[in-house]
Amino acid sequence: MCSTFGSLFGGGLLSLLLLIEEEEEEEEEEEDVRRRKRKRKRRDGMTTRTRATRKSSSARISSPSSSPSLRRRKTTRRNDYDDYDENKDDDDDDDGAWWWWWWSSQKKWKKKFFSRHDNVYVYVPNVIGYARLLLVLASFYYANEENRPHGWGASVTVFAYVLSFICDELDGRCARRFNQCTEFGAVLDMVTDRLATTGLLIILSNMYRDAQFACILLIFLDISSHWLQMHSQLAIGKKGHKDMHESRFRLLRLYYTNRIFMGVCCVSTEVLYLCLFMARDRELSAVRGLLPNSSGVIETFSHVQAFDEFLVQTVGIGSLHTFATQFAVLAIPGFLLKQTANIAQLRSAVVAMCNHEPEFALKREKK
């Protein structure tokens, strides 16, 4: 059942990527058609001029005052024009092939769907946002063992959450690709991110009772920093919450201007949370790690062995030779950078709102 679930959603993502590629090919074909039409218009204009020239030439040739040599030259030019018109008609038959019309008529709905139109609710990135919400809800619902059907493990929870995280990158690309960037889509994306992170931290707080207060602090920091950041940036006239080119905090400028750095921080945070969830599951915690001979390395170095004992006895997430623990340890640096960036943007938002308070007061007085 889990493999069927994965095949369906994986096939859906693959189909969407193929549609994007096909849309690019269609745009190239439409550009070729427009180029041919412009070429045809130039030929039509040339034919109109040649017909007028031919009439005047015929009148001069039929005139008694025309010389025999002039008649021969005009007659030769007239025959050349006739040959040009015949070649032009043949080109028109090739250029105006009927299948171009049929192809464009069959693809009208796709062209309208993958372009900017009036119905914002069904924009491609917004539809992906709806799918993300459903995937997150399904992931959290099946996180409880009692809600899972027979034969389903915790892997379906991890898979649905990872797929939702992948769609987070896909909706942004589709918005830029199809010119469907909207304020509703930006808010939907941000709200979905916050809901997904908050829900996963709530699940972890139930698994790790000793770290429940830490999970609450992480939820407070994540929601407050992002909400204040968006509100403050819009209040002072910025285009969005990511417009941080003039920020005094270098880490915050790097976080919002470098997509690779932002991606590493966000992916590390989500990977750490998922690995902590996997470490408390009976099946997923038994998966061996990717590093070969990890058990031998742990026994060789005393400080690594002490760290492994700390993880097993104090934290309770399993030994370093398991898959979940290895990736959790690797994700810690990115997680710390992400939380530092959240603290920086919280402070930056508060400072910006306090510095612009005179302007906000004037606006309130005008109202």
Order of alpha helices (4+ residues) and beta strands (2+ residues): alpha-alpha-alpha-alpha-alpha-alpha-alpha-alpha-alpha-alpha-alpha-alpha-alpha-alpha
